Amino acid sequence: MERTPRLQALRELFRPSSIALVGASDDSRWSLNTYMNLRAGGFTGRMVMVNPRRRVVHGEPAVPSLRSLDSPVDLAYVMVGPDHILDVVDDAAAAGVRQMVVLTAGFSETGDAGRALERALEERVRAAGITVLGPNGNGFVNAADGIMPYGLPLPLPLVRGGIGVVLQSGALASAVLALAQARMAGISLLVSMGNEGQVRATDVMDYLVADPATRVIACFLEGIRDADAFAEVAQRALQAGKPLVVLKTGRSAAGAKSALAHTGALVGDDAVHDAALQRLGVIRVRSLEDLITTAALLDAVGPPPGRRMAVVTASGGACDVIADRAADEGLELPPFTPATVERLRQELPAFATPQNPLDVTGYVLMDRTLQRRAAEIVAEDTACDFLAVVLEPPRALLPDAETVRASLAAWSALSRASAHPVLLMSNAMTDIPEPARALVAELGLHFAGGMEHALTALGHAVRWRERREQWLRAHAEGGRPWRPALVRTLARGRSGDDAVPRPDDWSEWRARAYLAERGIPLVPGRLARTPEDAAQAAEEFCGPLVLKIQSPDLPHKSDVGGVVLGVQGPDAARAAWQDMWTRIRQMHPHVRLEGVLVSPQRAGGVELMVGMMPDPVWGWVLAVGTGGIFVEVLRDTRLAVWPVTEDEIVGMLRSLRGAPLLLGARGREPADLGRVAGVVRRLGEIAVEAGPGLAALEVNPLWVSGTQVEVLDALIRWRV
């Protein structure tokens, strides 16, 4: 379905003015929960109970079928057993119902029979022109409009705000809502996706990008089904200025399946998701607490304009914690300007130190307005981009309700008047109790949940702003939205004409020829099939030589003693050839041996590893890292989902721990990073051009010395 009709269908799904509970029953907690959520949430539209065996359900008149209604309802919330689901679809189609939520389980999550039933359901609703959320989903909570057809109990009254939530988990929805309520994080819309038979998570995310009531999108994702659609929605969110915060679960080691290449051991599913989400400007978090805290901060305060943070607290320990966590998150704590220091000296007790982070000390017990006065001064400091204040939210309003109100009102006034954003955070992640929530909401205050999660959220928010600004600059210059270079046979699960598997794997010698034909610079080499060939190669190349056994069955030659370094002269080359050949033939009598590659040995320089592998979700993945025989031990690697520009490759190289070696540390000649990036990019292009039959292309090492860039070893593996 095209985007505009799809968005319109979702608007009708999430904003019905009439709802039928199909399968409504006083014996079902699902039914009762849904009914009570609708009533308690403030739904004022028409509500109909559908049950062929009951005349009254939940104290409301019941009808036997949707067809028996005088006029169709906007939404059918379906709770019948899976054996009756197709009959309900037919009933809805005949009654003119065009939107359904299917709570019912027993579909693809149960096995082959359930998958067949789910396919039949999809075909039936598609033919009828019905939009279905689910099956096996709890429904949705439209807090902005007070429409809550949801099958689990809701912590009412909900705090309404600008956070749209998409969940690929029904059971966690209650935890997310409870946490959001306790932390005063306002929800616009929450959707439990279920099996995503028709409406996908990316569809709902796209709806939230267009939804004026939503400012931030928070997602709990167990999987990304369509990388293309996800990339499109993520970039649409960047364009709209709506942060996309994702808790992505499922960390596995895809590399274990492709360990023939070093790249396979370094590239795991989770690392690829990280790389893809980062380039799309998605904020990835690791816990539900960070999901809610980060989304709530962005909704209430927005992303800070820069990394320079000023801190005001009444605890030296809090200053220490914040200083450490700020360093972790890349946030800066610049010194206050002299003018700010002088003004603070006039307000603080003599034993306080006017520095950033600022501890106004326990004197706040004597002078209740000291911390706020200090914050008012610091908020004007031009050396900082934003102000963070450690302040405990009110625990209760009594017995000193007026004093609490006056204090909070003063903080609210400071937040509104400050030229810099002001963030309030508690020491620890404690709930804001019910009696205080109304006052906090009335005054427009937001307390981030604890220093740990608040600093994590701030780091995410600052980096999101920077990534969005980079993205906007690129697109202002005419750049096209990024799309992953998907591998059709892997990402789509289909075979194509271009997916022609090669008959066997290749030795390094054959891989060298393949790369040389495509413009990749290689160290000179000769394939010696006899000891005399090795001796002749030694006379040709001179200097120290490297001898490497050549076999498609031995991808890691050094592991089997198939590499000899520092060979000098024809006699030594002849002897080294014979010794290697004899030893490997005895150790591995059945491997195919093509000969011994003889090459000049390169000294100095820097060794890099470059690899390209296909990922089943995101397609081609580039790995660049510190190379050599210890590549898996050092794990100094950066990943990027293809396509990747040369500038981005230079950025990857500069971010390596080994980057100082490339940049000229200890008197080394600096590497020509542009030249290196050009070779790396061409290697990536070669891998993509090879098609889905390619399992791995790896160069290790790629030798770099100044402007010289050479492939010293290459590995190419094909799918069988």
C-alpha positions as CSV (number, residue, x, y, z in Angstrom):
1,M,0.0,0.0,0.0
2,E,1.2,3.5,-0.8
3,R,2.3,5.7,2.1
4,T,-0.6,8.2,2.0
5,P,-3.4,5.6,2.0
6,R,-1.5,3.5,4.6
7,L,-1.3,6.5,6.9
8,Q,-5.0,7.3,6.4
9,A,-5.9,3.7,7.3
10,L,-3.8,4.0,10.5
11,R,-5.5,7.3,11.4
12,E,-8.8,5.5,11.1
13,L,-7.5,2.5,13.1
14,F,-6.2,4.6,16.0
15,R,-8.9,7.2,16.2
16,P,-12.2,5.4,15.9
17,S,-15.5,7.0,17.1
18,S,-17.2,3.7,17.5
19,I,-15.9,0.3,18.7
20,A,-17.3,-3.2,18.9
21,L,-15.8,-5.8,21.3
22,V,-16.2,-9.0,19.4
23,G,-16.2,-12.0,21.7
24,A,-17.0,-9.8,24.7
25,S,-17.7,-11.9,27.8
26,D,-18.1,-11.4,31.5
27,D,-16.0,-14.5,32.0
28,S,-12.9,-13.1,30.2
29,R,-10.4,-10.8,31.9
30,W,-9.2,-9.7,28.5
31,S,-12.7,-8.5,27.7
32,L,-13.3,-6.8,31.0
33,N,-9.9,-5.1,30.9
34,T,-10.6,-3.8,27.4
35,Y,-14.0,-2.5,28.4
36,M,-12.8,-0.9,31.6
37,N,-9.8,0.8,29.8
38,L,-12.2,2.3,27.3
39,R,-14.6,3.6,29.9
40,A,-11.9,4.8,32.4
41,G,-9.8,6.3,29.6
42,G,-12.7,8.6,28.7
43,F,-13.9,7.1,25.4
44,T,-17.2,8.8,24.7
45,G,-18.1,7.2,21.4
46,R,-20.4,4.3,20.6
47,M,-19.4,1.0,22.2
48,V,-21.0,-2.4,21.2
49,M,-20.7,-5.8,22.8
50,V,-20.8,-8.7,20.3
51,N,-21.6,-12.2,21.7
52,P,-24.0,-14.7,20.0
53,R,-24.9,-16.4,23.3
54,R,-25.3,-13.4,25.6
55,R,-27.8,-10.6,25.6
56,V,-25.9,-8.5,28.2
57,V,-22.2,-8.3,28.6
58,H,-20.4,-5.9,31.1
59,G,-23.8,-4.4,31.8
60,E,-24.2,-3.4,28.2
61,P,-26.7,-4.8,25.6
62,A,-25.0,-7.4,23.3
63,V,-25.7,-8.2,19.7
64,P,-25.0,-11.6,18.1
65,S,-22.9,-10.3,15.2
66,L,-21.5,-7.3,13.5
67,R,-24.0,-7.7,10.7
68,S,-26.9,-7.3,13.1
69,L,-25.9,-3.7,13.7
70,D,-27.9,-0.9,12.1
71,S,-24.7,0.9,11.0
72,P,-21.0,-0.3,11.0
73,V,-18.6,0.5,13.7
74,D,-15.2,2.1,13.0
75,L,-13.2,-0.6,14.8
76,A,-13.7,-4.2,15.8
77,Y,-11.6,-5.4,18.7
78,V,-11.6,-9.2,18.3
79,M,-11.2,-11.7,21.1
80,V,-12.7,-14.9,19.7
81,G,-10.7,-18.2,19.4
82,P,-8.5,-18.8,16.4
83,D,-11.0,-21.3,14.9
84,H,-13.6,-18.6,14.5
85,I,-11.4,-15.8,13.3
86,L,-12.1,-16.1,9.6
87,D,-15.8,-16.2,10.3
88,V,-15.4,-12.9,12.2
89,V,-13.5,-11.4,9.2
90,D,-16.4,-12.3,6.9
91,D,-18.9,-10.9,9.4
92,A,-16.9,-7.6,9.6
93,A,-16.6,-7.4,5.8
94,A,-20.3,-7.9,5.3
95,A,-21.0,-5.3,8.0
96,G,-18.7,-2.7,6.4
97,V,-16.1,-2.7,9.2
98,R,-12.7,-1.6,7.9
99,Q,-10.5,-1.6,11.0
100,M,-9.7,-4.5,13.3
101,V,-7.5,-5.3,16.3
102,V,-7.0,-9.1,16.7
103,L,-6.1,-10.0,20.3
104,T,-6.5,-13.7,19.5
105,A,-3.3,-15.9,19.8
106,G,-2.7,-19.2,18.1
107,F,-1.1,-18.0,14.8
108,S,2.5,-18.0,13.5
109,E,3.9,-18.1,17.0
110,T,2.5,-21.7,17.4
111,G,4.0,-23.5,14.4
112,D,3.1,-24.5,10.9
113,A,-0.6,-24.8,11.4
114,G,-0.7,-21.3,13.0
115,R,1.4,-19.9,10.2
116,A,-1.1,-21.3,7.7
117,L,-4.0,-19.7,9.6
118,E,-2.2,-16.4,9.7
119,R,-1.6,-16.4,6.0
120,A,-5.3,-17.2,5.5
121,L,-6.2,-14.3,7.8
122,E,-4.0,-11.9,5.8
123,E,-5.4,-13.0,2.5
124,R,-9.0,-12.7,3.8
125,V,-8.6,-9.2,5.2
126,R,-6.6,-8.0,2.2
127,A,-9.5,-9.1,-0.1
128,A,-12.0,-7.4,2.2
129,G,-10.0,-4.2,2.4
130,I,-9.7,-4.4,6.2
131,T,-6.7,-3.1,8.1
132,V,-5.7,-5.4,11.0
133,L,-3.4,-4.8,13.9
134,G,-2.1,-8.1,15.2
135,P,-3.0,-11.0,15.6
136,N,-1.7,-11.9,19.0
137,G,-1.5,-8.3,20.1
138,N,-3.0,-6.5,23.0
139,G,-4.2,-3.5,21.0
140,F,-3.3,0.2,21.5
141,V,-3.5,3.1,23.9
142,N,-4.3,6.4,22.3
143,A,-3.7,8.6,25.3
144,A,-3.8,11.8,23.3
145,D,-7.4,11.2,22.3
146,G,-8.5,9.1,25.3
147,I,-9.1,5.9,23.2
148,M,-7.7,2.8,24.8
149,P,-8.8,-0.6,23.4
150,Y,-6.2,-2.5,25.2
151,G,-6.4,-6.0,26.8
152,L,-4.3,-5.6,29.9
153,P,-4.9,-3.4,32.9
154,L,-3.7,0.2,32.5
155,P,-2.2,2.4,35.2
156,L,-4.8,5.1,35.0
157,P,-4.9,8.0,34.8
158,L,-2.2,8.0,32.1
159,V,0.2,10.9,31.8
160,R,-0.3,12.4,28.4
161,G,2.5,13.8,26.4
162,G,4.5,13.5,23.2
163,I,6.0,10.0,23.4
164,G,4.8,7.5,20.8
165,V,5.6,3.9,21.8
166,V,5.9,0.9,19.5
167,L,6.3,-2.5,21.2
168,Q,7.0,-5.9,19.7
169,S,6.2,-7.3,23.1
170,G,2.7,-7.3,24.6
171,A,3.7,-8.3,28.1
172,L,6.2,-5.4,28.5
173,A,3.7,-2.8,27.6
174,S,2.3,-2.7,31.2
175,A,5.8,-2.2,32.6
176,V,6.6,0.5,30.1
177,L,3.3,2.3,31.0
178,A,3.9,2.0,34.7
179,L,7.4,3.3,34.4
180,A,6.3,6.2,32.3
181,Q,3.6,7.1,34.7
182,A,5.9,6.9,37.7
183,R,8.5,9.1,36.0
184,M,5.9,11.6,34.5
185,A,6.8,10.6,30.9
186,G,3.8,11.6,28.8
187,I,2.5,9.1,26.2
188,S,0.7,10.1,23.0
189,L,0.1,6.6,21.5
190,L,1.3,3.1,22.5
191,V,0.8,0.2,20.2
192,S,1.4,-3.5,20.9
193,M,2.3,-5.0,17.5
194,G,1.6,-8.7,18.0
195,N,2.6,-10.8,15.0
196,E,2.6,-7.9,12.5
197,G,0.6,-9.9,10.0
198,Q,-0.4,-6.8,8.1
199,V,0.5,-3.7,10.1
200,R,4.2,-3.6,10.7
201,A,6.2,-1.8,13.3
202,T,7.7,0.5,10.6
203,D,4.1,1.4,9.6
204,V,3.3,2.6,13.1
205,M,6.6,4.4,13.4
206,D,5.8,6.2,10.1
207,Y,2.4,7.1,11.4
208,L,4.0,8.6,14.5
209,V,6.5,10.6,12.4
210,A,3.4,12.2,10.8
211,D,1.4,12.5,14.1
212,P,1.3,16.1,15.4
213,A,0.7,14.8,18.9
214,T,4.0,12.9,18.9
215,R,7.4,14.5,19.4
216,V,9.6,11.4,20.3
217,I,9.2,7.8,19.1
218,A,10.3,5.0,21.5
219,C,10.4,1.4,20.3
220,F,11.0,-2.0,21.9
221,L,12.1,-4.2,18.9
222,E,12.8,-7.9,19.0
223,G,13.7,-7.8,15.3
224,I,13.8,-5.6,12.2
225,R,11.8,-7.3,9.4
226,D,12.4,-4.8,6.6
227,A,15.7,-2.9,6.7
228,D,14.7,-0.8,3.7
229,A,11.5,0.3,5.3
230,F,13.2,0.9,8.6
231,A,15.9,3.1,7.0
232,E,13.2,5.1,5.2
233,V,11.2,5.8,8.4
234,A,14.3,6.6,10.5
235,Q,15.5,9.2,8.0
236,R,11.9,10.6,7.8
237,A,12.0,11.0,11.6
238,L,15.4,12.8,11.3
239,Q,13.9,15.2,8.7
240,A,10.9,15.8,11.0
241,G,13.2,16.4,14.0
242,K,11.6,13.5,16.0
243,P,14.2,11.5,17.9
244,L,13.8,7.7,17.4
245,V,14.8,5.8,20.6
246,V,15.1,2.0,20.2
247,L,15.6,-0.8,22.7
248,K,16.7,-3.6,20.3
249,T,17.0,-7.0,21.9
250,G,18.5,-10.3,20.6
251,R,22.3,-10.2,20.7
252,S,23.8,-13.2,18.8
253,A,27.1,-14.0,17.1
254,A,26.4,-14.3,13.4
255,G,30.2,-14.5,13.0
256,A,30.2,-18.0,14.4
257,K,28.4,-19.1,11.2
258,S,31.1,-17.7,9.0
259,A,34.3,-18.2,11.0
260,L,36.4,-19.0,7.8
261,A,37.1,-15.3,7.6
262,H,38.3,-13.1,10.4
263,T,35.5,-10.8,9.6
264,G,33.0,-13.5,10.4
265,A,34.3,-13.7,14.0
266,L,34.2,-9.9,14.4
267,V,30.9,-9.1,12.8
268,G,27.9,-10.2,14.9
269,D,24.2,-9.4,14.5
270,D,24.2,-7.0,17.3
271,A,27.3,-5.1,16.1
272,V,25.7,-4.7,12.7
273,H,22.5,-3.4,14.2
274,D,24.6,-0.9,16.2
275,A,26.3,0.3,13.0
276,A,23.1,0.6,11.0
277,L,21.1,2.3,13.7
278,Q,24.0,4.8,14.4
279,R,24.2,5.9,10.8
280,L,20.4,6.3,10.7
281,G,20.5,8.7,13.6
282,V,18.6,6.2,15.8
283,I,19.3,6.4,19.6
284,R,19.9,2.8,20.8
285,V,19.4,2.2,24.5
286,R,20.1,-0.9,26.6
287,S,17.2,-1.0,29.1
288,L,13.6,0.0,29.6
289,E,14.7,2.6,32.1
290,D,16.9,4.3,29.5
291,L,14.2,3.9,26.9
292,I,11.7,5.9,29.0
293,T,14.2,8.3,30.6
294,T,15.8,9.2,27.2
295,A,12.4,9.6,25.4
296,A,11.0,11.6,28.3
297,L,14.0,14.0,28.5
298,L,13.8,14.6,24.7
299,D,10.0,15.2,24.9
300,A,10.1,17.5,27.9
301,V,13.4,19.4,27.4
302,G,14.6,18.6,23.9
303,P,18.2,17.9,22.8
304,P,20.8,20.3,24.4
305,P,22.3,22.7,21.9
306,G,25.9,21.5,22.6
307,R,28.1,19.3,24.8
308,R,29.1,22.0,27.4
309,M,27.2,21.2,30.6
310,A,27.0,23.2,33.9
311,V,26.0,21.3,37.0
312,V,24.5,22.6,40.3
313,T,24.0,20.2,43.2
314,A,24.0,20.2,46.9
315,S,26.3,17.1,47.1
316,G,30.0,16.7,46.5
317,G,29.4,13.0,45.8
318,A,26.9,13.9,43.1
319,C,29.5,16.1,41.6
320,D,32.0,13.2,41.4
321,V,29.4,10.8,39.9
322,I,28.3,13.4,37.3
323,A,31.9,14.2,36.4
324,D,32.7,10.5,35.8
325,R,29.5,9.9,33.8
326,A,29.9,13.1,31.8
327,A,33.4,11.9,30.7
328,D,31.8,8.5,29.7
329,E,29.2,10.3,27.5
330,G,31.5,12.8,25.9
331,L,29.9,15.8,27.7
332,E,32.1,18.7,28.7
333,L,32.3,20.5,32.1
334,P,33.9,23.8,31.2
335,P,35.1,26.2,33.9
336,F,32.7,29.0,34.8
337,T,33.6,32.4,33.4
338,P,35.3,34.8,35.9
339,A,32.1,36.9,36.1
340,T,30.1,33.8,37.1
341,V,32.7,32.8,39.7
342,E,32.6,36.3,41.3
343,R,28.8,36.3,41.5
344,L,28.8,32.8,43.0
345,R,31.3,33.9,45.7
346,Q,28.9,36.5,46.8
347,E,26.1,33.9,47.3
348,L,27.9,30.8,48.5
349,P,29.1,30.1,52.0
350,A,32.9,30.7,52.4
351,F,33.7,27.0,52.5
352,A,32.1,26.3,49.1
353,T,34.2,26.2,45.9
354,P,32.6,28.0,42.9
355,Q,33.6,25.5,40.2
356,N,31.8,23.3,37.7
357,P,30.3,20.9,38.8
358,L,29.1,23.2,41.6
359,D,28.4,21.8,45.1
360,V,26.5,24.5,47.0
361,T,27.0,22.3,50.1
362,G,24.7,21.2,52.8
363,Y,24.1,24.8,53.7
364,V,20.9,24.4,51.7
365,L,19.4,23.1,54.9
366,M,19.9,26.5,56.4
367,D,19.2,28.6,53.3
368,R,16.4,26.9,51.3
369,T,16.8,29.1,48.2
370,L,20.6,28.9,48.0
371,Q,20.7,26.2,45.3
372,R,18.1,28.0,43.1
373,R,20.0,31.3,43.4
374,A,23.2,29.6,42.4
375,A,21.4,27.9,39.5
376,E,20.1,31.3,38.3
377,I,23.6,32.6,38.2
378,V,25.1,29.6,36.4
379,A,22.2,29.5,33.9
380,E,23.5,32.8,32.5
381,D,27.1,31.5,32.1
382,T,28.1,31.9,28.4
383,A,30.7,29.1,28.7
384,C,27.9,26.5,28.9
385,D,25.2,25.2,26.6
386,F,22.8,23.8,29.2
387,L,22.3,23.5,32.9
388,A,21.7,20.3,34.9
389,V,20.4,20.6,38.4
390,V,20.4,17.7,40.9
391,L,17.1,18.2,42.7
392,E,14.9,15.7,44.3
393,P,11.3,15.7,43.1
394,P,8.6,16.2,45.8
395,R,7.8,13.1,47.8
396,A,4.5,14.5,49.1
397,L,2.8,17.8,49.3
398,L,1.9,17.6,53.0
399,P,2.4,18.9,55.6
400,D,4.1,21.8,53.9
401,A,2.2,22.0,50.6
402,E,2.5,25.7,50.1
403,T,6.2,25.7,50.6
404,V,6.6,22.8,48.2
405,R,4.5,24.6,45.6
406,A,6.4,27.9,46.0
407,S,9.7,26.1,45.6
408,L,8.7,24.2,42.5
409,A,7.1,27.3,41.0
410,A,10.4,29.1,41.4
411,W,12.2,26.3,39.6
412,S,9.6,26.3,36.9
413,A,10.1,30.1,36.4
414,L,13.9,29.6,36.2
415,S,13.4,26.9,33.5
416,R,11.2,29.2,31.4
417,A,13.3,32.3,31.8
418,S,16.8,30.7,31.3
419,A,18.6,31.3,28.0
420,H,19.9,27.8,28.3
421,P,17.9,24.6,28.7
422,V,17.5,23.5,32.3
423,L,17.4,19.8,33.2
424,L,16.3,18.7,36.6
425,M,17.5,15.3,37.7
426,S,17.1,13.2,40.9
427,N,20.0,11.5,42.6
428,A,18.5,8.1,42.1
429,M,15.7,6.8,39.9
430,T,12.8,7.1,42.4
431,D,9.1,7.4,41.5
432,I,7.3,10.7,41.8
433,P,4.4,9.8,44.1
434,E,0.8,10.3,43.0
435,P,0.0,13.3,45.2
436,A,2.9,15.3,43.6
437,R,2.3,14.4,40.0
438,A,-0.5,16.8,39.4
439,L,1.6,19.7,40.7
440,V,4.6,18.7,38.7
441,A,2.5,18.5,35.6
442,E,0.8,21.8,36.3
443,L,4.1,23.6,36.6
444,G,5.5,22.0,33.5
445,L,8.5,20.5,35.3
446,H,10.3,17.3,34.4
447,F,12.7,15.3,36.6
448,A,15.0,12.9,34.8
449,G,15.2,9.6,36.7
450,G,18.5,9.5,38.5
451,M,22.0,10.7,37.6
452,E,23.0,7.4,35.9
453,H,20.1,7.3,33.5
454,A,19.9,11.1,33.1
455,L,23.5,11.4,32.0
456,T,23.0,8.5,29.6
457,A,20.0,10.3,28.2
458,L,21.9,13.5,27.9
459,G,24.7,11.8,26.0
460,H,22.2,10.2,23.6
461,A,20.4,13.5,23.1
462,V,23.6,15.5,22.3
463,R,24.8,12.9,19.9
464,W,21.4,12.7,18.2
465,R,21.4,16.5,17.6
466,E,24.9,16.3,16.1
467,R,24.0,13.3,13.8
468,R,20.8,15.1,12.7
469,E,22.7,18.3,11.9
470,Q,25.2,16.2,9.8
471,W,22.3,14.5,8.0
472,L,20.5,17.8,7.3
473,R,23.7,19.3,5.9
474,A,24.3,16.3,3.7
475,H,20.7,16.5,2.3
476,A,20.8,20.3,1.9
477,E,23.7,19.6,-0.5
478,G,21.6,17.3,-2.5
479,G,22.4,14.0,-0.9
480,R,19.9,11.2,-1.4
481,P,18.4,9.3,1.6
482,W,20.7,6.3,2.5
483,R,19.4,2.9,1.7
484,P,21.2,-0.3,2.7
485,A,22.7,-2.4,-0.1
486,L,20.5,-5.4,0.6
487,V,21.5,-8.9,-0.4
488,R,18.3,-10.2,-2.0
489,T,18.8,-13.9,-1.5
490,L,19.6,-13.4,2.2
491,A,17.4,-10.5,3.1
492,R,14.4,-11.6,1.2
493,G,14.8,-15.4,1.4
494,R,14.5,-15.9,-2.4
495,S,16.8,-17.0,-5.1
496,G,17.6,-15.0,-8.1
497,D,19.6,-15.3,-11.3
498,D,22.5,-13.4,-9.8
499,A,22.8,-15.9,-6.9
500,V,25.0,-18.3,-8.7
501,P,27.2,-20.2,-6.2
502,R,30.8,-20.8,-7.2
503,P,31.9,-24.5,-7.3
504,D,34.5,-24.1,-4.6
505,D,36.4,-21.7,-2.5
506,W,39.5,-19.9,-3.8
507,S,43.1,-19.9,-2.7
508,E,44.8,-16.6,-2.1
509,W,46.5,-16.8,-5.5
510,R,43.1,-16.9,-7.3
511,A,41.7,-14.2,-5.0
512,R,44.7,-12.0,-5.9
513,A,44.0,-12.4,-9.6
514,Y,40.3,-11.5,-9.1
515,L,41.2,-8.3,-7.2
516,A,44.0,-7.3,-9.5
517,E,41.7,-7.5,-12.5
518,R,39.5,-5.0,-10.7
519,G,42.1,-2.4,-9.9
520,I,43.2,-3.3,-6.4
521,P,47.0,-2.7,-5.7
522,L,48.7,-5.9,-4.5
523,V,52.2,-6.8,-3.4
524,P,54.1,-8.5,-6.2
525,G,53.9,-12.3,-6.1
526,R,54.7,-15.5,-8.1
527,L,53.1,-18.9,-7.6
528,A,55.9,-21.4,-7.2
529,R,54.8,-24.9,-8.1
530,T,58.2,-26.4,-7.5
531,P,61.3,-25.6,-5.4
532,E,63.0,-24.3,-8.5
533,D,60.2,-21.8,-9.1
534,A,60.7,-20.5,-5.6
535,A,64.4,-20.0,-6.2
536,Q,63.7,-18.1,-9.5
537,A,61.2,-15.9,-7.7
538,A,63.9,-15.1,-5.0
539,E,66.3,-14.0,-7.7
540,E,63.6,-11.8,-9.2
541,F,62.4,-10.0,-6.1
542,C,65.6,-9.9,-4.0
543,G,65.5,-8.9,-0.3
544,P,63.6,-10.7,2.4
545,L,60.7,-12.9,1.1
546,V,57.5,-14.3,2.4
547,L,56.4,-17.8,1.3
548,K,52.8,-18.8,1.8
549,I,51.2,-22.1,1.0
550,Q,48.3,-21.9,-1.5
551,S,45.2,-24.0,-1.0
552,P,41.5,-23.3,-1.1
553,D,41.2,-25.6,1.9
554,L,43.5,-23.6,4.2
555,P,42.1,-20.1,4.6
556,H,44.3,-19.2,7.6
557,K,47.7,-20.3,6.5
558,S,49.7,-19.2,9.5
559,D,47.6,-21.4,11.8
560,V,49.0,-24.5,10.0
561,G,52.5,-23.4,9.6
562,G,51.9,-22.3,6.0
563,V,53.7,-19.0,6.2
564,V,57.5,-18.4,6.4
565,L,59.0,-15.0,6.8
566,G,62.4,-13.5,6.2
567,V,63.6,-15.9,3.5
568,Q,66.8,-14.6,1.9
569,G,68.2,-15.9,-1.4
570,P,67.4,-18.7,-3.9
571,D,68.8,-21.5,-1.8
572,A,66.8,-20.5,1.3
573,A,63.7,-20.1,-0.9
574,R,64.2,-23.5,-2.4
575,A,64.7,-25.1,1.1
576,A,61.7,-23.3,2.6
577,W,59.4,-24.4,-0.2
578,Q,60.4,-28.0,0.2
579,D,60.1,-28.0,4.0
580,M,56.7,-26.3,4.0
581,W,55.3,-28.5,1.2
582,T,56.4,-31.7,2.9
583,R,55.3,-30.7,6.4
584,I,51.8,-29.6,5.3
585,R,51.3,-32.6,3.1
586,Q,52.1,-34.9,6.0
587,M,49.8,-32.9,8.4
588,H,47.0,-32.5,6.0
589,P,47.2,-35.3,3.3
590,H,43.8,-34.6,1.7
591,V,43.9,-30.8,1.2
592,R,44.3,-29.4,-2.3
593,L,47.7,-27.7,-2.7
594,E,48.3,-25.4,-5.7
595,G,51.8,-24.2,-4.9
596,V,53.6,-21.6,-2.8
597,L,53.2,-17.9,-3.2
598,V,56.5,-16.0,-3.1
599,S,56.3,-12.2,-2.4
600,P,58.6,-9.5,-1.1
601,Q,58.3,-9.0,2.6
602,R,57.2,-5.5,3.6
603,A,58.7,-3.8,6.6
604,G,57.4,-0.9,8.7
605,G,54.0,0.6,7.8
606,V,50.7,-0.2,9.3
607,E,48.7,-3.4,8.8
608,L,44.9,-3.1,8.4
609,M,42.1,-5.5,8.0
610,V,39.3,-4.9,5.5
611,G,36.3,-7.2,5.2
612,M,32.9,-7.4,3.5
613,M,30.2,-9.8,4.6
614,P,26.5,-10.1,4.0
615,D,24.1,-9.6,6.9
616,P,20.7,-11.3,6.7
617,V,18.9,-8.0,7.7
618,W,21.0,-5.1,6.6
619,G,22.9,-6.5,3.6
620,W,26.5,-5.8,3.0
621,V,28.6,-4.8,6.0
622,L,32.1,-3.3,5.8
623,A,34.6,-4.0,8.6
624,V,37.8,-1.9,8.9
625,G,40.3,-2.5,11.7
626,T,43.8,-3.0,12.9
627,G,45.1,-6.0,11.0
628,G,47.6,-8.8,11.2
629,I,47.5,-12.2,12.9
630,F,46.1,-10.8,16.1
631,V,43.1,-9.1,14.6
632,E,40.6,-11.3,16.5
633,V,42.5,-10.7,19.8
634,L,42.8,-6.9,19.4
635,R,39.2,-6.5,18.0
636,D,40.0,-2.9,17.1
637,T,37.4,-2.8,14.4
638,R,34.7,-0.4,13.1
639,L,31.7,-1.5,11.1
640,A,29.5,0.3,8.6
641,V,26.5,-0.9,6.6
642,W,27.1,-0.4,2.9
643,P,27.0,1.9,1.0
644,V,29.8,3.9,2.6
645,T,31.5,7.0,1.3
646,E,35.3,7.6,1.3
647,D,34.8,10.3,3.9
648,E,33.0,7.9,6.1
649,I,35.8,5.4,5.7
650,V,38.3,8.0,6.7
651,G,36.2,8.6,9.8
652,M,36.2,4.9,10.6
653,L,40.0,4.8,10.3
654,R,40.4,7.9,12.5
655,S,38.2,6.3,15.2
656,L,40.3,3.1,15.6
657,R,42.4,2.7,18.7
658,G,45.3,2.1,16.3
659,A,44.7,5.4,14.5
660,P,47.8,7.2,15.9
661,L,49.9,4.7,14.0
662,L,48.2,5.8,10.8
663,L,48.5,9.5,11.7
664,G,52.3,9.4,12.3
665,A,52.9,8.5,15.9
666,R,56.5,8.1,17.1
667,G,58.0,9.5,13.9
668,R,56.2,7.3,11.5
669,E,55.3,8.7,8.1
670,P,51.6,9.6,8.2
671,A,49.4,7.4,6.0
672,D,47.5,8.9,3.1
673,L,44.0,8.2,4.5
674,G,42.3,9.3,1.3
675,R,44.3,6.8,-0.7
676,V,43.5,4.1,1.9
677,A,39.8,5.0,1.8
678,G,39.8,4.8,-1.9
679,V,41.2,1.2,-1.9
680,V,38.8,0.2,0.9
681,R,35.8,1.6,-1.0
682,R,36.8,-0.2,-4.2
683,L,37.1,-3.5,-2.2
684,G,33.5,-2.9,-1.0
685,E,32.3,-2.2,-4.5
686,I,33.9,-5.5,-5.7
687,A,32.1,-7.4,-3.0
688,V,28.7,-6.0,-3.9
689,E,29.3,-6.5,-7.6
690,A,30.1,-10.1,-6.9
691,G,26.5,-10.7,-5.9
692,P,24.8,-12.8,-3.3
693,G,27.0,-15.8,-4.0
694,L,29.8,-14.1,-2.1
695,A,30.1,-15.3,1.5
696,A,33.1,-13.1,2.5
697,L,35.8,-10.9,1.0
698,E,38.7,-10.1,3.3
699,V,42.0,-8.4,3.0
700,N,44.4,-9.0,5.9
701,P,46.7,-7.3,6.0
702,L,46.2,-4.2,3.9
703,W,49.7,-2.7,4.2
704,V,49.9,1.1,4.4
705,S,53.1,3.1,4.4
706,G,52.7,6.8,3.5
707,T,51.1,6.9,0.1
708,Q,51.8,3.2,-0.5
709,V,48.8,0.9,-0.1
710,E,49.1,-2.8,-0.9
711,V,47.1,-6.0,-0.3
712,L,49.5,-8.5,1.3
713,D,46.9,-11.3,1.7
714,A,43.3,-11.8,0.5
715,L,40.6,-14.3,1.2
716,I,37.4,-14.8,-0.9
717,R,34.8,-17.3,0.0
718,W,31.7,-18.3,-2.0
719,R,28.4,-19.8,-0.9
720,V,28.0,-23.4,-1.9
